Amino acid sequence: MIRDPSEALGLDLASSSHRRVQVRDGVQLMHWSTRLAHPIELSVLDDSGLIHFSYVLQGDALAVLNGRNGHTGGRRIDERQVCAASGNIAFGPDQRWRFHQHGVYESVGVMVRHDAFEQLMGEGEQALRRALSNGLCFETGHRGAELHATALALAHAMRHRPSDDEASGDRHPLWLQAQGLTLVSLLLEARADEDATDALDRVDRMRLARARAQLLSDLSQPPLLVDLARENGLSLARLKRGFRALYGFSVYGLFQHERMHEARRRLLRADASVSSVACDLGYTNMSHFAAAFRKQFGVNPGEGRRRGR
């Protein structure tokens, strides 16, 4: 797309940061963050010819695609809400995109040239290839605990601006390449999990929903998986597969994700201390709580409280 979104927005680098790092031929990493006091609309023509695999860490945006279908030549307008804690796949060569943003927004992504994607995938990913062959592909809402953690680690490395543009912070270029390709692979796995979701019947969905409600009813102590499955009429294997397909997390991955978000909500209350929040959520060791919070959000609990206010 455009070389530097901050130029199009007319933003100072104090409030906006955009960075790209090429990690191998045809593969670039990108980190974009901004803080907008007022809503803006950004219109760009994608002349890059790149497939965009991205993950939003903070904020929301409305993305609107105004383009032409590659096969029929007809007009296509596609409007999607791009949400925090979700991944997206977009491909629209020579297509017009509009983005509506407001407030804090941060994303990290991997941009892959089409021929490089073909080389990386070999004979795999036929379903995505068919979508790409139409000349338009716009998918949103891909989720997963491992996907989130990988995006968070990449963003942390990309936030630092070293003097050498071929490296990032103290991370080795091979680490950046590996993490970038891992992000792509996890987005592809999330697509496959969503296909599996379509195979779940109504009864399974109801049982999984009850299991989810039971799992999250007490965020200080997760139930045993065998008990959770039995009490909701599911086999252990169906419980595990169903959670990953329907919610994008393992059972305990979802529990931990929700527990940390509850921790952050409580920390933003003026009367909640870090130690009391940790204790209420089942932690007897403060260092374990801090490590779990840092893994989820990239900062320690105290810093997370200050940033949220």
N, C-alpha and C positions, 0 to 999 in steps of 0.2 A: 504494500500500500504506500502511503506517503512516507518520505524519508524520516521525518521527525514530527510526530503529532503535536508537540509543544509549539512548533512554529505556526501550524494551522490554527491552534487555539489562541495564540497570542499570549502564552503563559510564560512567566519567569521560571527558570530552572529551580528556583527556591520552592515553587509549588508543584513543579512537574519534572518528571525524570523519565527519559526514554533511552534505552541502550540495546544495541545488537552486538552479538559476538558470533562470528562464523567458526564452527567447530569441525567441519569437514566440508568437502565439496558438495554444494547443494543443500547444506543444512545450517541454519542459523538459529541461535537462541535470541529471544527478545524479552525484555522486562519493561513494563510501562506502569507508571504510577502518577497520580495527580490528586490534587485537592481543589475542588471547584466551589467557589462561594455562590455561584449562580448557575442555573442550568444552561447547557450549551448544546448545539447541534453541530456535529462534524460530518461533512460530506466528503467522501473520497472515492477516487476511481482506482480500483485494484488492477494495476498494470504489472504486478510483480510476477505473476505466473506461479506463485507459491501456494502450497497447501498449508493452511494455518491450523496447528494443533495448540490450543490455548487453554489456560485454567485461570479462573478469576478467584483471587484470594480475598479481596475486599470490594464492596460496593456492588451496584447493579447498573445495567445500561439497557436501553432499548435499541436493538439493532434492526435495521430495515434494509432489505436487499431489493434494489430496483434494477433488474437486469433482463437479459434475453436468454431463453433456453437455447442451449447449443445445438440441439437437434431440430427443433421446430422453428426457431427464430421468433417465437411468440414472447410477449412480455410476461415477466414473472415478478410478483411482489411478495416478499416473504418477510414477516415481522415476528421477531422473537424477543423475549425478555432474557437477557444474559445475567445470571445471578451469581452471587458469591458462593464459594465452595462447590463449583461445578466446572466441568470441562466442555470444550466446544471444538468442533471440526468445521472449517469453512474453506471453500474453494470457489472463487468467482473471477476467473481471469477476464479482464476488461469489463467488469461489472461495476455498477455504481452502488455504494453502500452509504447509509446514513446512521450515525450513532448519536443517541441522546444520553447525556451523562450529567450527574450532579453529585456534589459531595466528594467523599474519598473513594478512589477507585485504584485497584492494583491488580495487574495480571502478569503472568509469565507464559511464554509460549515457545514453540518450536516451529519454524517455517521451513518447509521441505520442498525443494524443486520437484516437479512432477516426475522427471526421469530418474532422480535420485530415489524417490519413493518406490518406483518400479524395481530398481536394483535392490533396495533394502528388503522388499516384500517377497521377491522371487515369485512363486506361484500362489502365494497366500492372499488373503483379504479380497476375494473376488467380489463380495457384496459392496465393499467400499469402492472398489475399482469401477463397478458399474455406475455407482452414484457420481464418481468423478468424471466418467466418460461423457456424462450429460453436459459438462461444462459448468454445472452449478451444484454445489453441495453446501448445506447449511444445517448443522446439527448442534443442539445445545442440551445442557442438563446432564452430561455424563458425570457420574459420581463414584467415589470409592475412597476408603481410608488410605490405602497405599498411594493412590493418585494424589490425594491432598498432601500427604507427607512429602512426596517427591517434588511437587510444585513449590512447597514451602522451602525446601532445601535449596532448590534452584533460585528462587527469588532472593533468599538470603545472600547467596553468592553474587547474584547479579546487581544487588543494591550497591555494592562496593565498586568504586571506580579506580582501578589501578592505572598506572602510567602506561602500561602495555595493554593495548586493546585486544590482544590475543589471549589474555588471561583474565581472571576475575577474582579479586581478593587473593587469597592464598590457595585457591583451588587449582589443581593441575588441569590443563586443557583436556586430558583424557577423561577426567572426572566429569567435566562439563559435558563432553560428548556423550558419555555413558548415561548421565542423568537425563539429558535431553531425549535420547532415544528411549530411555525407560519411560519417560512421560508419554511419548507417542505410543509405546506398546501398551501402557495401562489405559490410555484412552480407547485403544482398539479392543482391549479386553472388556472395558465398560460397555462398548457397543454390543459385544457378544452376550454379555450378561443381560442386557435389555432385550435382546432377541429371545433369550430364555424366559424372560418375564412374560412374554406373550403366550408361552406354553402353559402357564399356571392357570388352573381352572378356578371358578368362583369359590369353591369350598376351601381350596388351599390358600387362596388370598385371605379369606376370613380367618382361617386358623393362624396364618402368619401375622395378621394384624393383631389378633388376641395375644400371640406370643410376644410381639413387639411391645404392646401396652404393659404386659406383665414384666418384661425385662426392664422397662424404664420406670416402673412404679416406685422403685426404691433405688436411687442412684448411689447409695452408700454401700450396697452389697448386691452383686449380680447373682442370679440363681445358677444352679448347675445346669448345664446344657441338657443332660439326660432328663432332668425333672421338667425343664421348660418344654421339651419335645413331647414327653408323655402326657403332661397336663393339658396340652393343646391338640392332642390327637395326631401328632406328626412323628415320623421316624426321625432319628438323629440326622441322617443324611439329607432328608427332605427339608428339615429345619435349616441346615447349613446352606444348602443350595438355594433355598427359597429366600433367605435373608440377603444373600449376595445378589441374587437376580432382582428382587423387588426393592431393596433398600440401598444396594451398592456397597454394603459393608458385611464383614463377618458379624456373627452375633455379638461377640465381645468387642469387636471394632466399633459397632454402633453404640454399645453401652458406653465405651470410653469417650467416643466423640460427643455424645450428649452430656456426659458427666463433666467434661471440660468446658463445654459451652455454658452449662449451669454454673460452674465455678466462676467463669468470667462475668456472668450476669450478677452473681452475688457480690463479687469483688467491686463492682461499680456502685454498690450501695454504700453510702457514707458510713454506716454503722457496722460493716462487716470487715473483720480483720482477716488477714491471710490464713492465720492459724485456725481460726474458727471455721472458715470455709473448708479448709482441708479436713478438719475433724468431722464436720457435718457430712462430708462426702466420702467418709470411710477411710481416710488416710491417717495412719498413726506415725508416719515418718514424713517430715516436712520436705526433705530432699527428694523423696519419691514423688510427692505432689508437684514440687517445682519442676522436676524433670518431665513429668507427664504434661504439665501446662506448656512448658517450653517446646516440647515435641509437637503439640497441637498448634500453637500460635507463634512460635519463633522467638518469644520473649519470656522473661521470668514473670511470675504473678504480680509482683509489685510494679514492674514496668508496664504490664498489660493494664493495670488499673489506671496509671497515669495517662497512658495513651488514649484510653477510652473516655476520658473526661475533657 
